[in-house]
Amino acid sequence: MRNKIRDLIWGLFAMIICITSLFKGESMTNILGFEINSWIYRSIWFFIAITNLCQYFIRLKTSSEKIKLD
């Protein structure tokens, strides 16, 4: 089972990368030696952020429900 805190950290880290890439204003970005469109780069990081933050909140909700049941 993955850790809740790790999901939160990765989600926040990905959101920071996505937001800072908006302010750079570059049209192309290098990833592993390949040039890709910046919007594709941002959407990849946005997807990573959303999935990790959703998993964090789902795990937070289930752990709080377990506490209420006990």
PQR file of N, CA, C, O and H, with PARSE charges and radii, in Angstrom:
ATOM      1  N   MET A   1       0.841  -1.186   0.000 -0.4000 1.5000
ATOM      2  CA  MET A   1       0.000   0.000   0.000 -0.0000 2.0000
ATOM      3  C   MET A   1       0.883   1.245   0.000  0.5500 1.7000
ATOM      4  O   MET A   1       1.886   1.321   0.710 -0.5500 1.4000
ATOM      5  N   ARG A   2       0.486   2.207  -0.809 -0.4000 1.5000
ATOM      6  CA  ARG A   2       1.271   3.430  -0.887 -0.0000 2.0000
ATOM      7  C   ARG A   2       0.962   4.341   0.290  0.5500 1.7000
ATOM      8  O   ARG A   2      -0.063   4.206   0.958 -0.5500 1.4000
ATOM      9  H   ARG A   2      -0.329   2.145  -1.386  0.4000 1.0000
ATOM     10  N   ASN A   3       1.861   5.254   0.519 -0.4000 1.5000
ATOM     11  CA  ASN A   3       1.758   6.159   1.636 -0.0000 2.0000
ATOM     12  C   ASN A   3       0.943   7.394   1.249  0.5500 1.7000
ATOM     13  O   ASN A   3       1.093   7.918   0.145 -0.5500 1.4000
ATOM     14  H   ASN A   3       2.694   5.363  -0.023  0.4000 1.0000
ATOM     15  N   LYS A   4       0.069   7.865   2.168 -0.4000 1.5000
ATOM     16  CA  LYS A   4      -0.732   9.055   1.899 -0.0000 2.0000
ATOM     17  C   LYS A   4       0.139  10.289   1.742  0.5500 1.7000
ATOM     18  O   LYS A   4      -0.097  11.117   0.862 -0.5500 1.4000
ATOM     19  H   LYS A   4      -0.053   7.439   3.064  0.4000 1.0000
ATOM     20  N   ILE A   5       1.136  10.406   2.589 -0.4000 1.5000
ATOM     21  CA  ILE A   5       1.983  11.595   2.558 -0.0000 2.0000
ATOM     22  C   ILE A   5       2.762  11.673   1.246  0.5500 1.7000
ATOM     23  O   ILE A   5       2.977  12.761   0.712 -0.5500 1.4000
ATOM     24  H   ILE A   5       1.327   9.733   3.303  0.4000 1.0000
ATOM     25  N   ARG A   6       3.184  10.521   0.731 -0.4000 1.5000
ATOM     26  CA  ARG A   6       3.908  10.507  -0.544 -0.0000 2.0000
ATOM     27  C   ARG A   6       3.006  10.998  -1.676  0.5500 1.7000
ATOM     28  O   ARG A   6       3.464  11.710  -2.569 -0.5500 1.4000
ATOM     29  H   ARG A   6       3.010   9.638   1.165  0.4000 1.0000
ATOM     30  N   ASP A   7       1.722  10.619  -1.642 -0.4000 1.5000
ATOM     31  CA  ASP A   7       0.779  11.110  -2.646 -0.0000 2.0000
ATOM     32  C   ASP A   7       0.616  12.625  -2.557  0.5500 1.7000
ATOM     33  O   ASP A   7       0.566  13.310  -3.579 -0.5500 1.4000
ATOM     34  H   ASP A   7       1.350  10.041  -0.916  0.4000 1.0000
ATOM     35  N   LEU A   8       0.534  13.136  -1.354 -0.4000 1.5000
ATOM     36  CA  LEU A   8       0.394  14.580  -1.158 -0.0000 2.0000
ATOM     37  C   LEU A   8       1.625  15.317  -1.657  0.5500 1.7000
ATOM     38  O   LEU A   8       1.503  16.330  -2.346 -0.5500 1.4000
ATOM     39  H   LEU A   8       0.574  12.579  -0.524  0.4000 1.0000
ATOM     40  N   ILE A   9       2.806  14.825  -1.319 -0.4000 1.5000
ATOM     41  CA  ILE A   9       4.045  15.486  -1.728 -0.0000 2.0000
ATOM     42  C   ILE A   9       4.185  15.483  -3.244  0.5500 1.7000
ATOM     43  O   ILE A   9       4.502  16.516  -3.834 -0.5500 1.4000
ATOM     44  H   ILE A   9       2.905  14.002  -0.760  0.4000 1.0000
ATOM     45  N   TRP A  10       3.949  14.322  -3.894 -0.4000 1.5000
ATOM     46  CA  TRP A  10       4.043  14.249  -5.356 -0.0000 2.0000
ATOM     47  C   TRP A  10       3.003  15.143  -6.017  0.5500 1.7000
ATOM     48  O   TRP A  10       3.289  15.778  -7.032 -0.5500 1.4000
ATOM     49  H   TRP A  10       3.691  13.483  -3.414  0.4000 1.0000
ATOM     50  N   GLY A  11       1.808  15.197  -5.457 -0.4000 1.5000
ATOM     51  CA  GLY A  11       0.764  16.051  -6.019 -0.0000 2.0000
ATOM     52  C   GLY A  11       1.116  17.520  -5.953  0.5500 1.7000
ATOM     53  O   GLY A  11       0.940  18.251  -6.928 -0.5500 1.4000
ATOM     54  H   GLY A  11       1.576  14.681  -4.633  0.4000 1.0000
ATOM     55  N   LEU A  12       1.615  17.959  -4.804 -0.4000 1.5000
ATOM     56  CA  LEU A  12       2.012  19.359  -4.664 -0.0000 2.0000
ATOM     57  C   LEU A  12       3.223  19.687  -5.529  0.5500 1.7000
ATOM     58  O   LEU A  12       3.286  20.760  -6.130 -0.5500 1.4000
ATOM     59  H   LEU A  12       1.758  17.365  -4.012  0.4000 1.0000
ATOM     60  N   PHE A  13       4.179  18.773  -5.593 -0.4000 1.5000
ATOM     61  CA  PHE A  13       5.363  18.959  -6.428 -0.0000 2.0000
ATOM     62  C   PHE A  13       4.971  19.103  -7.901  0.5500 1.7000
ATOM     63  O   PHE A  13       5.490  19.969  -8.606 -0.5500 1.4000
ATOM     64  H   PHE A  13       4.128  17.902  -5.104  0.4000 1.0000
ATOM     65  N   ALA A  14       4.054  18.251  -8.357 -0.4000 1.5000
ATOM     66  CA  ALA A  14       3.605  18.315  -9.750 -0.0000 2.0000
ATOM     67  C   ALA A  14       2.839  19.602 -10.027  0.5500 1.7000
ATOM     68  O   ALA A  14       2.977  20.177 -11.107 -0.5500 1.4000
ATOM     69  H   ALA A  14       3.633  17.548  -7.784  0.4000 1.0000
ATOM     70  N   MET A  15       2.037  20.064  -9.076 -0.4000 1.5000
ATOM     71  CA  MET A  15       1.320  21.327  -9.271 -0.0000 2.0000
ATOM     72  C   MET A  15       2.288  22.499  -9.347  0.5500 1.7000
ATOM     73  O   MET A  15       2.085  23.416 -10.143 -0.5500 1.4000
ATOM     74  H   MET A  15       1.925  19.597  -8.199  0.4000 1.0000
ATOM     75  N   ILE A  16       3.329  22.483  -8.537 -0.4000 1.5000
ATOM     76  CA  ILE A  16       4.331  23.556  -8.575 -0.0000 2.0000
ATOM     77  C   ILE A  16       5.028  23.572  -9.930  0.5500 1.7000
ATOM     78  O   ILE A  16       5.232  24.641 -10.507 -0.5500 1.4000
ATOM     79  H   ILE A  16       3.494  21.739  -7.890  0.4000 1.0000
ATOM     80  N   ILE A  17       5.393  22.408 -10.441 -0.4000 1.5000
ATOM     81  CA  ILE A  17       6.044  22.338 -11.751 -0.0000 2.0000
ATOM     82  C   ILE A  17       5.108  22.843 -12.844  0.5500 1.7000
ATOM     83  O   ILE A  17       5.528  23.581 -13.735 -0.5500 1.4000
ATOM     84  H   ILE A  17       5.228  21.541  -9.972  0.4000 1.0000
ATOM     85  N   CYS A  18       3.840  22.445 -12.772 -0.4000 1.5000
ATOM     86  CA  CYS A  18       2.860  22.871 -13.768 -0.0000 2.0000
ATOM     87  C   CYS A  18       2.660  24.386 -13.740  0.5500 1.7000
ATOM     88  O   CYS A  18       2.598  25.018 -14.794 -0.5500 1.4000
ATOM     89  H   CYS A  18       3.499  21.846 -12.048  0.4000 1.0000
ATOM     90  N   ILE A  19       2.560  24.967 -12.559 -0.4000 1.5000
ATOM     91  CA  ILE A  19       2.332  26.405 -12.432 -0.0000 2.0000
ATOM     92  C   ILE A  19       3.567  27.195 -12.865  0.5500 1.7000
ATOM     93  O   ILE A  19       3.444  28.208 -13.554 -0.5500 1.4000
ATOM     94  H   ILE A  19       2.610  24.453 -11.703  0.4000 1.0000
ATOM     95  N   THR A  20       4.758  26.739 -12.464 -0.4000 1.5000
ATOM     96  CA  THR A  20       5.961  27.475 -12.858 -0.0000 2.0000
ATOM     97  C   THR A  20       6.213  27.396 -14.354  0.5500 1.7000
ATOM     98  O   THR A  20       6.788  28.317 -14.934 -0.5500 1.4000
ATOM     99  H   THR A  20       4.858  25.916 -11.904  0.4000 1.0000
ATOM    100  N   SER A  21       5.787  26.293 -14.996 -0.4000 1.5000
ATOM    101  CA  SER A  21       5.963  26.208 -16.443 -0.0000 2.0000
ATOM    102  C   SER A  21       5.051  27.194 -17.170  0.5500 1.7000
ATOM    103  O   SER A  21       5.352  27.601 -18.292 -0.5500 1.4000
ATOM    104  H   SER A  21       5.320  25.544 -14.525  0.4000 1.0000
ATOM    105  N   LEU A  22       3.946  27.577 -16.546 -0.4000 1.5000
ATOM    106  CA  LEU A  22       3.076  28.586 -17.146 -0.0000 2.0000
ATOM    107  C   LEU A  22       3.754  29.953 -17.195  0.5500 1.7000
ATOM    108  O   LEU A  22       3.562  30.713 -18.144 -0.5500 1.4000
ATOM    109  H   LEU A  22       3.702  27.246 -15.635  0.4000 1.0000
ATOM    110  N   PHE A  23       4.544  30.261 -16.173 -0.4000 1.5000
ATOM    111  CA  PHE A  23       5.179  31.565 -16.104 -0.0000 2.0000
ATOM    112  C   PHE A  23       6.452  31.669 -16.941  0.5500 1.7000
ATOM    113  O   PHE A  23       6.902  32.772 -17.249 -0.5500 1.4000
ATOM    114  H   PHE A  23       4.700  29.644 -15.402  0.4000 1.0000
ATOM    115  N   LYS A  24       7.031  30.533 -17.308 -0.4000 1.5000
ATOM    116  CA  LYS A  24       8.231  30.555 -18.149 -0.0000 2.0000
ATOM    117  C   LYS A  24       7.904  30.999 -19.563  0.5500 1.7000
ATOM    118  O   LYS A  24       8.688  31.725 -20.175 -0.5500 1.4000
ATOM    119  H   LYS A  24       6.665  29.637 -17.057  0.4000 1.0000
ATOM    120  N   GLY A  25       6.780  30.584 -20.088 -0.4000 1.5000
ATOM    121  CA  GLY A  25       6.344  31.013 -21.405 -0.0000 2.0000
ATOM    122  C   GLY A  25       7.088  30.382 -22.569  0.5500 1.7000
ATOM    123  O   GLY A  25       7.078  30.936 -23.669 -0.5500 1.4000
ATOM    124  H   GLY A  25       6.144  29.994 -19.592  0.4000 1.0000
ATOM    125  N   GLU A  26       7.727  29.251 -22.364 -0.4000 1.5000
ATOM    126  CA  GLU A  26       8.435  28.581 -23.450 -0.0000 2.0000
ATOM    127  C   GLU A  26       7.433  27.791 -24.294  0.5500 1.7000
ATOM    128  O   GLU A  26       6.454  27.258 -23.771 -0.5500 1.4000
ATOM    129  H   GLU A  26       7.735  28.801 -21.471  0.4000 1.0000
ATOM    130  N   SER A  27       7.685  27.720 -25.599 -0.4000 1.5000
ATOM    131  CA  SER A  27       6.770  26.968 -26.463 -0.0000 2.0000
ATOM    132  C   SER A  27       7.170  25.498 -26.562  0.5500 1.7000
ATOM    133  O   SER A  27       6.320  24.649 -26.831 -0.5500 1.4000
ATOM    134  H   SER A  27       8.480  28.153 -26.025  0.4000 1.0000
ATOM    135  N   MET A  28       8.439  25.183 -26.352 -0.4000 1.5000
ATOM    136  CA  MET A  28       8.920  23.804 -26.402 -0.0000 2.0000
ATOM    137  C   MET A  28       9.705  23.503 -25.128  0.5500 1.7000
ATOM    138  O   MET A  28      10.338  24.388 -24.554 -0.5500 1.4000
ATOM    139  H   MET A  28       9.130  25.872 -26.134  0.4000 1.0000
ATOM    140  N   THR A  29       9.655  22.240 -24.691 -0.4000 1.5000
ATOM    141  CA  THR A  29      10.345  21.803 -23.479 -0.0000 2.0000
ATOM    142  C   THR A  29      11.104  20.523 -23.785  0.5500 1.7000
ATOM    143  O   THR A  29      10.609  19.665 -24.517 -0.5500 1.4000
ATOM    144  H   THR A  29       9.140  21.521 -25.157  0.4000 1.0000
ATOM    145  N   ASN A  30      12.304  20.389 -23.230 -0.4000 1.5000
ATOM    146  CA  ASN A  30      13.105  19.174 -23.406 -0.0000 2.0000
ATOM    147  C   ASN A  30      12.820  18.191 -22.281  0.5500 1.7000
ATOM    148  O   ASN A  30      12.893  18.534 -21.101 -0.5500 1.4000
ATOM    149  H   ASN A  30      12.706  21.086 -22.636  0.4000 1.0000
ATOM    150  N   ILE A  31      12.496  16.969 -22.666 -0.4000 1.5000
ATOM    151  CA  ILE A  31      12.327  15.874 -21.708 -0.0000 2.0000
ATOM    152  C   ILE A  31      13.112  14.691 -22.245  0.5500 1.7000
ATOM    153  O   ILE A  31      12.803  14.161 -23.312 -0.5500 1.4000
ATOM    154  H   ILE A  31      12.437  16.690 -23.625  0.4000 1.0000
ATOM    155  N   LEU A  32      14.123  14.282 -21.505 -0.4000 1.5000
ATOM    156  CA  LEU A  32      14.954  13.142 -21.874 -0.0000 2.0000
ATOM    157  C   LEU A  32      15.515  13.270 -23.293  0.5500 1.7000
ATOM    158  O   LEU A  32      15.620  12.282 -24.019 -0.5500 1.4000
ATOM    159  H   LEU A  32      14.374  14.713 -20.638  0.4000 1.0000
ATOM    160  N   GLY A  33      15.867  14.476 -23.671 -0.4000 1.5000
ATOM    161  CA  GLY A  33      16.468  14.705 -24.977 -0.0000 2.0000
ATOM    162  C   GLY A  33      15.479  14.929 -26.103  0.5500 1.7000
ATOM    163  O   GLY A  33      15.886  15.187 -27.236 -0.5500 1.4000
ATOM    164  H   GLY A  33      15.781  15.279 -23.082  0.4000 1.0000
ATOM    165  N   PHE A  34      14.196  14.836 -25.820 -0.4000 1.5000
ATOM    166  CA  PHE A  34      13.164  15.061 -26.833 -0.0000 2.0000
ATOM    167  C   PHE A  34      12.502  16.400 -26.589  0.5500 1.7000
ATOM    168  O   PHE A  34      12.236  16.771 -25.446 -0.5500 1.4000
ATOM    169  H   PHE A  34      13.865  14.627 -24.900  0.4000 1.0000
ATOM    170  N   GLU A  35      12.234  17.130 -27.669 -0.4000 1.5000
ATOM    171  CA  GLU A  35      11.501  18.379 -27.542 -0.0000 2.0000
ATOM    172  C   GLU A  35      10.022  18.100 -27.718  0.5500 1.7000
ATOM    173  O   GLU A  35       9.603  17.498 -28.706 -0.5500 1.4000
ATOM    174  H   GLU A  35      12.449  16.829 -28.598  0.4000 1.0000
ATOM    175  N   ILE A  36       9.228  18.547 -26.739 -0.4000 1.5000
ATOM    176  CA  ILE A  36       7.781  18.390 -26.841 -0.0000 2.0000
ATOM    177  C   ILE A  36       7.130  19.745 -26.613  0.5500 1.7000
ATOM    178  O   ILE A  36       7.745  20.662 -26.068 -0.5500 1.4000
ATOM    179  H   ILE A  36       9.568  19.037 -25.936  0.4000 1.0000
ATOM    180  N   ASN A  37       5.892  19.856 -27.035 -0.4000 1.5000
ATOM    181  CA  ASN A  37       5.126  21.076 -26.841 -0.0000 2.0000
ATOM    182  C   ASN A  37       4.937  21.312 -25.339  0.5500 1.7000
ATOM    183  O   ASN A  37       4.738  20.366 -24.577 -0.5500 1.4000
ATOM    184  H   ASN A  37       5.393  19.112 -27.479  0.4000 1.0000
ATOM    185  N   SER A  38       5.000  22.561 -24.927 -0.4000 1.5000
ATOM    186  CA  SER A  38       4.886  22.889 -23.500 -0.0000 2.0000
ATOM    187  C   SER A  38       3.513  22.533 -22.942  0.5500 1.7000
ATOM    188  O   SER A  38       3.397  22.196 -21.764 -0.5500 1.4000
ATOM    189  H   SER A  38       5.161  23.330 -25.546  0.4000 1.0000
ATOM    190  N   TRP A  39       2.471  22.602 -23.769 -0.4000 1.5000
ATOM    191  CA  TRP A  39       1.145  22.260 -23.279 -0.0000 2.0000
ATOM    192  C   TRP A  39       1.012  20.775 -22.999  0.5500 1.7000
ATOM    193  O   TRP A  39       0.295  20.373 -22.083 -0.5500 1.4000
ATOM    194  H   TRP A  39       2.565  22.876 -24.727  0.4000 1.0000
ATOM    195  N   ILE A  40       1.693  19.966 -23.776 -0.4000 1.5000
ATOM    196  CA  ILE A  40       1.708  18.529 -23.496 -0.0000 2.0000
ATOM    197  C   ILE A  40       2.460  18.269 -22.193  0.5500 1.7000
ATOM    198  O   ILE A  40       2.027  17.467 -21.367 -0.5500 1.4000
ATOM    199  H   ILE A  40       2.275  20.292 -24.521  0.4000 1.0000
ATOM    200  N   TYR A  41       3.595  18.956 -22.017 -0.4000 1.5000
ATOM    201  CA  TYR A  41       4.388  18.858 -20.788 -0.0000 2.0000
ATOM    202  C   TYR A  41       3.555  19.259 -19.574  0.5500 1.7000
ATOM    203  O   TYR A  41       3.571  18.576 -18.550 -0.5500 1.4000
ATOM    204  H   TYR A  41       3.948  19.608 -22.689  0.4000 1.0000
ATOM    205  N   ARG A  42       2.830  20.366 -19.693 -0.4000 1.5000
ATOM    206  CA  ARG A  42       1.986  20.832 -18.585 -0.0000 2.0000
ATOM    207  C   ARG A  42       0.856  19.866 -18.302  0.5500 1.7000
ATOM    208  O   ARG A  42       0.521  19.614 -17.144 -0.5500 1.4000
ATOM    209  H   ARG A  42       2.817  20.921 -20.525  0.4000 1.0000
ATOM    210  N   SER A  43       0.265  19.323 -19.357 -0.4000 1.5000
ATOM    211  CA  SER A  43      -0.854  18.394 -19.144 -0.0000 2.0000
ATOM    212  C   SER A  43      -0.378  17.095 -18.504  0.5500 1.7000
ATOM    213  O   SER A  43      -1.120  16.495 -17.725 -0.5500 1.4000
ATOM    214  H   SER A  43       0.537  19.527 -20.297  0.4000 1.0000
ATOM    215  N   ILE A  44       0.831  16.647 -18.807 -0.4000 1.5000
ATOM    216  CA  ILE A  44       1.378  15.452 -18.149 -0.0000 2.0000
ATOM    217  C   ILE A  44       1.537  15.709 -16.653  0.5500 1.7000
ATOM    218  O   ILE A  44       1.116  14.892 -15.834 -0.5500 1.4000
ATOM    219  H   ILE A  44       1.433  17.134 -19.440  0.4000 1.0000
ATOM    220  N   TRP A  45       2.144  16.841 -16.296 -0.4000 1.5000
ATOM    221  CA  TRP A  45       2.332  17.157 -14.883 -0.0000 2.0000
ATOM    222  C   TRP A  45       1.006  17.427 -14.186  0.5500 1.7000
ATOM    223  O   TRP A  45       0.845  17.095 -13.011 -0.5500 1.4000
ATOM    224  H   TRP A  45       2.486  17.504 -16.962  0.4000 1.0000
ATOM    225  N   PHE A  46       0.044  18.033 -14.905 -0.4000 1.5000
ATOM    226  CA  PHE A  46      -1.268  18.272 -14.324 -0.0000 2.0000
ATOM    227  C   PHE A  46      -1.969  16.949 -14.032  0.5500 1.7000
ATOM    228  O   PHE A  46      -2.601  16.803 -12.986 -0.5500 1.4000
ATOM    229  H   PHE A  46       0.174  18.302 -15.859  0.4000 1.0000
ATOM    230  N   PHE A  47      -1.864  15.982 -14.948 -0.4000 1.5000
ATOM    231  CA  PHE A  47      -2.442  14.653 -14.740 -0.0000 2.0000
ATOM    232  C   PHE A  47      -1.810  13.964 -13.533  0.5500 1.7000
ATOM    233  O   PHE A  47      -2.513  13.352 -12.729 -0.5500 1.4000
ATOM    234  H   PHE A  47      -1.350  16.101 -15.798  0.4000 1.0000
ATOM    235  N   ILE A  48      -0.482  14.062 -13.403 -0.4000 1.5000
ATOM    236  CA  ILE A  48       0.209  13.475 -12.245 -0.0000 2.0000
ATOM    237  C   ILE A  48      -0.276  14.127 -10.957  0.5500 1.7000
ATOM    238  O   ILE A  48      -0.508  13.443  -9.959 -0.5500 1.4000
ATOM    239  H   ILE A  48       0.089  14.559 -14.056  0.4000 1.0000
ATOM    240  N   ALA A  49      -0.429  15.451 -10.978 -0.4000 1.5000
ATOM    241  CA  ALA A  49      -0.876  16.167  -9.783 -0.0000 2.0000
ATOM    242  C   ALA A  49      -2.287  15.763  -9.388  0.5500 1.7000
ATOM    243  O   ALA A  49      -2.555  15.488  -8.218 -0.5500 1.4000
ATOM    244  H   ALA A  49      -0.241  16.006 -11.788  0.4000 1.0000
ATOM    245  N   ILE A  50      -3.184  15.727 -10.358 -0.4000 1.5000
ATOM    246  CA  ILE A  50      -4.581  15.400 -10.061 -0.0000 2.0000
ATOM    247  C   ILE A  50      -4.715  13.971  -9.536  0.5500 1.7000
ATOM    248  O   ILE A  50      -5.422  13.736  -8.556 -0.5500 1.4000
ATOM    249  H   ILE A  50      -2.967  15.950 -11.308  0.4000 1.0000
ATOM    250  N   THR A  51      -4.044  13.019 -10.178 -0.4000 1.5000
ATOM    251  CA  THR A  51      -4.169  11.632  -9.728 -0.0000 2.0000
ATOM    252  C   THR A  51      -3.615  11.444  -8.326  0.5500 1.7000
ATOM    253  O   THR A  51      -4.218  10.739  -7.516 -0.5500 1.4000
ATOM    254  H   THR A  51      -3.469  13.210 -10.974  0.4000 1.0000
ATOM    255  N   ASN A  52      -2.473  12.063  -8.022 -0.4000 1.5000
ATOM    256  CA  ASN A  52      -1.894  11.909  -6.683 -0.0000 2.0000
ATOM    257  C   ASN A  52      -2.723  12.613  -5.622  0.5500 1.7000
ATOM    258  O   ASN A  52      -2.906  12.074  -4.531 -0.5500 1.4000
ATOM    259  H   ASN A  52      -1.983  12.636  -8.680  0.4000 1.0000
ATOM    260  N   LEU A  53      -3.229  13.802  -5.918 -0.4000 1.5000
ATOM    261  CA  LEU A  53      -4.039  14.505  -4.937 -0.0000 2.0000
ATOM    262  C   LEU A  53      -5.377  13.804  -4.710  0.5500 1.7000
ATOM    263  O   LEU A  53      -5.872  13.760  -3.584 -0.5500 1.4000
ATOM    264  H   LEU A  53      -3.081  14.240  -6.804  0.4000 1.0000
ATOM    265  N   CYS A  54      -5.963  13.257  -5.772 -0.4000 1.5000
ATOM    266  CA  CYS A  54      -7.204  12.493  -5.603 -0.0000 2.0000
ATOM    267  C   CYS A  54      -6.972  11.258  -4.743  0.5500 1.7000
ATOM    268  O   CYS A  54      -7.780  10.951  -3.867 -0.5500 1.4000
ATOM    269  H   CYS A  54      -5.561  13.293  -6.687  0.4000 1.0000
ATOM    270  N   GLN A  55      -5.875  10.548  -4.987 -0.4000 1.5000
ATOM    271  CA  GLN A  55      -5.556   9.375  -4.172 -0.0000 2.0000
ATOM    272  C   GLN A  55      -5.331   9.768  -2.708  0.5500 1.7000
ATOM    273  O   GLN A  55      -5.734   9.046  -1.796 -0.5500 1.4000
ATOM    274  H   GLN A  55      -5.218  10.797  -5.699  0.4000 1.0000
ATOM    275  N   TYR A  56      -4.692  10.908  -2.495 -0.4000 1.5000
ATOM    276  CA  TYR A  56      -4.470  11.373  -1.120 -0.0000 2.0000
ATOM    277  C   TYR A  56      -5.804  11.596  -0.409  0.5500 1.7000
ATOM    278  O   TYR A  56      -5.993  11.136   0.717 -0.5500 1.4000
ATOM    279  H   TYR A  56      -4.365  11.495  -3.236  0.4000 1.0000
ATOM    280  N   PHE A  57      -6.723  12.298  -1.060 -0.4000 1.5000
ATOM    281  CA  PHE A  57      -7.998  12.601  -0.419 -0.0000 2.0000
ATOM    282  C   PHE A  57      -8.865  11.360  -0.261  0.5500 1.7000
ATOM    283  O   PHE A  57      -9.609  11.256   0.714 -0.5500 1.4000
ATOM    284  H   PHE A  57      -6.569  12.672  -1.975  0.4000 1.0000
ATOM    285  N   ILE A  58      -8.789  10.420  -1.190 -0.4000 1.5000
ATOM    286  CA  ILE A  58      -9.527   9.161  -1.040 -0.0000 2.0000
ATOM    287  C   ILE A  58      -8.998   8.374   0.153  0.5500 1.7000
ATOM    288  O   ILE A  58      -9.772   7.852   0.955 -0.5500 1.4000
ATOM    289  H   ILE A  58      -8.185  10.503  -1.983  0.4000 1.0000
ATOM    290  N   ARG A  59      -7.675   8.293   0.265 -0.4000 1.5000
ATOM    291  CA  ARG A  59      -7.085   7.563   1.398 -0.0000 2.0000
ATOM    292  C   ARG A  59      -7.341   8.271   2.719  0.5500 1.7000
ATOM    293  O   ARG A  59      -7.529   7.623   3.749 -0.5500 1.4000
ATOM    294  H   ARG A  59      -7.046   8.717  -0.387  0.4000 1.0000
ATOM    295  N   LEU A  60      -7.348   9.593   2.693 -0.4000 1.5000
ATOM    296  CA  LEU A  60      -7.645  10.358   3.896 -0.0000 2.0000
ATOM    297  C   LEU A  60      -9.075  10.102   4.344  0.5500 1.7000
ATOM    298  O   LEU A  60      -9.337   9.941   5.536 -0.5500 1.4000
ATOM    299  H   LEU A  60      -7.195  10.119   1.856  0.4000 1.0000
ATOM    300  N   LYS A  61      -9.996  10.063   3.395 -0.4000 1.5000
ATOM    301  CA  LYS A  61     -11.402   9.815   3.720 -0.0000 2.0000
ATOM    302  C   LYS A  61     -11.606   8.408   4.263  0.5500 1.7000
ATOM    303  O   LYS A  61     -12.330   8.218   5.241 -0.5500 1.4000
ATOM    304  H   LYS A  61      -9.783  10.194   2.427  0.4000 1.0000
ATOM    305  N   THR A  62     -10.972   7.416   3.634 -0.4000 1.5000
ATOM    306  CA  THR A  62     -11.164   6.042   4.104 -0.0000 2.0000
ATOM    307  C   THR A  62     -10.524   5.827   5.475  0.5500 1.7000
ATOM    308  O   THR A  62     -11.053   5.073   6.292 -0.5500 1.4000
ATOM    309  H   THR A  62     -10.384   7.570   2.840  0.4000 1.0000
ATOM    310  N   SER A  63      -9.398   6.479   5.731 -0.4000 1.5000
ATOM    311  CA  SER A  63      -8.787   6.318   7.047 -0.0000 2.0000
ATOM    312  C   SER A  63      -9.605   7.014   8.120  0.5500 1.7000
ATOM    313  O   SER A  63      -9.666   6.530   9.251 -0.5500 1.4000
ATOM    314  H   SER A  63      -8.969   7.092   5.067  0.4000 1.0000
ATOM    315  N   SER A  64     -10.236   8.135   7.797 -0.4000 1.5000
ATOM    316  CA  SER A  64     -11.082   8.801   8.799 -0.0000 2.0000
ATOM    317  C   SER A  64     -12.367   8.005   9.020  0.5500 1.7000
ATOM    318  O   SER A  64     -12.903   8.018  10.129 -0.5500 1.4000
ATOM    319  H   SER A  64     -10.187   8.527   6.879  0.4000 1.0000
ATOM    320  N   GLU A  65     -12.875   7.315   8.001 -0.4000 1.5000
ATOM    321  CA  GLU A  65     -14.052   6.465   8.188 -0.0000 2.0000
ATOM    322  C   GLU A  65     -13.719   5.249   9.036  0.5500 1.7000
ATOM    323  O   GLU A  65     -14.553   4.794   9.819 -0.5500 1.4000
ATOM    324  H   GLU A  65     -12.439   7.305   7.101  0.4000 1.0000
ATOM    325  N   LYS A  66     -12.500   4.713   8.891 -0.4000 1.5000
ATOM    326  CA  LYS A  66     -12.097   3.577   9.714 -0.0000 2.0000
ATOM    327  C   LYS A  66     -12.035   3.984  11.175  0.5500 1.7000
ATOM    328  O   LYS A  66     -12.412   3.210  12.055 -0.5500 1.4000
ATOM    329  H   LYS A  66     -11.822   5.082   8.255  0.4000 1.0000
ATOM    330  N   ILE A  67     -11.564   5.190  11.437 -0.4000 1.5000
ATOM    331  CA  ILE A  67     -11.466   5.673  12.815 -0.0000 2.0000
ATOM    332  C   ILE A  67     -12.854   5.821  13.414  0.5500 1.7000
ATOM    333  O   ILE A  67     -13.065   5.505  14.584 -0.5500 1.4000
ATOM    334  H   ILE A  67     -11.258   5.819  10.723  0.4000 1.0000
ATOM    335  N   LYS A  68     -13.818   6.309  12.603 -0.4000 1.5000
ATOM    336  CA  LYS A  68     -15.179   6.474  13.103 -0.0000 2.0000
ATOM    337  C   LYS A  68     -15.828   5.132  13.409  0.5500 1.7000
ATOM    338  O   LYS A  68     -16.604   5.016  14.358 -0.5500 1.4000
ATOM    339  H   LYS A  68     -13.647   6.566  11.652  0.4000 1.0000
ATOM    340  N   LEU A  69     -15.512   4.112  12.603 -0.4000 1.5000
ATOM    341  CA  LEU A  69     -16.088   2.780  12.837 -0.0000 2.0000
ATOM    342  C   LEU A  69     -15.526   2.112  14.077  0.5500 1.7000
ATOM    343  O   LEU A  69     -16.222   1.327  14.721 -0.5500 1.4000
ATOM    344  H   LEU A  69     -14.881   4.206  11.832  0.4000 1.0000
ATOM    345  N   ASP A  70     -14.300   2.402  14.421 -0.4000 1.5000
ATOM    346  CA  ASP A  70     -13.671   1.779  15.599 -0.0000 2.0000
ATOM    347  C   ASP A  70     -14.152   2.424  16.835  0.5500 1.7000
ATOM    348  O   ASP A  70     -13.740   2.043  17.931 -0.5500 1.4000
ATOM    349  H   ASP A  70     -13.735   3.040  13.898  0.4000 1.0000
TER
END
